[in-house]
Amino acid sequence: METWDQEAVELLGPGFIEFTADGTGRFGIVAVSGWMDCRWGKRDGHPFVEFSWDGDDEGDQVSGRGWAALAPDGTLSGHLFFHMGDESSFRAAPFAKGDTSDNR
């Protein structure tokens, strides 16, 4: 992530962002757990998603919006915005087989 280093991103476990077929998703970075409402489309012929989110940051309610685009190599690039707060671009790679975000 542009704003936080890898050690901060993984403060409570591996940082992750996950999208589901039902139009929802979740993410975990630093001490934030977020749940997303996603809208799918295409940008430059590639899958693209815009989302709003709300969640928890060490017991405080937080919310925001974001977007992500899938590259041909399977990586994800995007931007996460906190309502009235921080923002950061990010780049994510698929979890290796057997990895899971369930320990978050």
C-alpha positions as CSV (number, residue, x, y, z in Angstrom):
1,M,0.0,0.0,0.0
2,E,1.1,3.5,-0.7
3,T,0.3,5.0,2.7
4,W,1.3,2.2,5.0
5,D,4.3,-0.1,4.9
6,Q,4.0,-3.9,4.8
7,E,4.6,-4.2,8.6
8,A,1.7,-1.9,9.4
9,V,-0.6,-3.5,6.8
10,E,0.0,-6.9,8.5
11,L,-0.4,-5.6,12.0
12,L,-3.1,-8.1,12.9
13,G,-2.4,-10.7,10.2
14,P,-1.9,-10.8,6.5
15,G,-3.5,-7.9,4.7
16,F,-6.2,-9.0,2.3
17,I,-9.1,-7.9,0.0
18,E,-11.6,-10.5,-1.1
19,F,-14.6,-10.2,-3.5
20,T,-17.5,-12.7,-3.6
21,A,-19.9,-13.6,-6.4
22,D,-22.9,-12.2,-4.5
23,G,-21.6,-8.6,-4.9
24,T,-20.1,-8.3,-1.4
25,G,-16.6,-8.5,-0.1
26,R,-14.3,-7.8,2.8
27,F,-10.8,-6.6,3.5
28,G,-8.4,-6.4,6.4
29,I,-5.5,-3.9,6.7
30,V,-3.6,-2.6,9.7
31,A,-6.3,-2.8,12.5
32,V,-9.3,-2.2,10.1
33,S,-11.8,-4.9,9.1
34,G,-14.2,-3.7,6.3
35,W,-17.2,-5.2,4.6
36,M,-17.9,-4.1,1.0
37,D,-21.0,-3.5,-1.2
38,C,-19.6,-4.0,-4.8
39,R,-20.6,-2.8,-8.3
40,W,-18.9,-4.7,-11.1
41,G,-18.0,-3.4,-14.6
42,K,-15.2,-3.3,-17.1
43,R,-12.5,-0.6,-17.6
44,D,-10.3,-0.9,-20.7
45,G,-11.7,-4.3,-21.3
46,H,-10.7,-5.7,-17.9
47,P,-12.8,-6.5,-14.8
48,F,-13.3,-3.5,-12.6
49,V,-15.2,-3.0,-9.3
50,E,-16.3,0.1,-7.3
51,F,-17.4,-0.4,-3.8
52,S,-18.6,1.3,-0.6
53,W,-17.5,-0.1,2.7
54,D,-18.0,0.1,6.4
55,G,-16.1,-1.5,9.2
56,D,-14.2,-1.4,12.4
57,D,-10.9,0.2,13.3
58,E,-10.0,-0.8,16.9
59,G,-13.6,-0.5,18.0
60,D,-14.4,2.7,16.1
61,Q,-16.9,2.6,13.2
62,V,-15.3,3.6,9.9
63,S,-16.5,3.8,6.3
64,G,-15.5,4.8,2.9
65,R,-15.3,3.8,-0.8
66,G,-12.8,2.4,-3.2
67,W,-12.2,0.7,-6.5
68,A,-10.0,-2.1,-7.9
69,A,-9.1,-3.3,-11.4
70,L,-7.9,-6.8,-12.4
71,A,-4.8,-6.8,-14.5
72,P,-4.1,-9.6,-17.1
73,D,-1.4,-11.0,-14.8
74,G,-4.0,-11.6,-12.1
75,T,-2.9,-8.8,-9.8
76,L,-5.3,-6.2,-8.5
77,S,-4.6,-2.5,-8.4
78,G,-6.9,0.0,-6.7
79,H,-7.5,2.7,-4.2
80,L,-9.1,2.7,-0.8
81,F,-10.7,5.9,0.7
82,F,-11.7,6.4,4.4
83,H,-14.6,8.8,4.8
84,M,-13.2,12.1,5.9
85,G,-9.8,10.5,6.4
86,D,-6.8,8.6,5.0
87,E,-6.6,7.1,1.5
88,S,-4.2,4.8,-0.2
89,S,-3.5,3.1,-3.4
90,F,-2.9,-0.7,-3.2
91,R,-1.6,-3.6,-5.2
92,A,-2.6,-7.1,-4.4
93,A,-1.6,-10.6,-5.6
94,P,-3.8,-13.7,-5.4
95,F,-3.3,-15.9,-2.3
96,A,-1.2,-18.9,-3.0
97,K,-3.1,-22.2,-2.9
98,G,-3.9,-23.2,0.7
99,D,-3.6,-19.6,2.0
100,T,-6.7,-18.2,3.7
101,S,-7.7,-14.9,5.1
102,D,-9.9,-16.6,7.8
103,N,-7.3,-16.0,10.5
104,R,-8.1,-12.3,10.4
